[in-house]
Amino acid sequence: MPEQPVRVLEEQKFDPPRRVEVDHNDAWHIGYQRAWRLCDDTRGWMAEVRWSAQHDWGLGTSDTMVTPDQVRLPVE
């Protein structure tokens, strides 16, 4: 039986996206948050973010959803 699609119950958008830092593999990367989303599954609020990191093969960009503890406002 196929899984049921996840539905967005509430969304708070940032227009324009706000600058944030995103935690990935215990390193913080500069990125942009487009929204907070609450879905009808068990994850709770998630941040929709885009961020980039330098790899051996070059610069990689990720568009993903992360938990609140993986996103923070940058220190100015």
Buried (B, 14 or more C-beta within 10 A) or exposed (E): EEEEEEEEEEEEEBEEBBEBBBBBEEEBBEBBBBBBBBBEEEEEEBBBBBBBBEEEEEEEEBEBBBEEEBBEEEEE
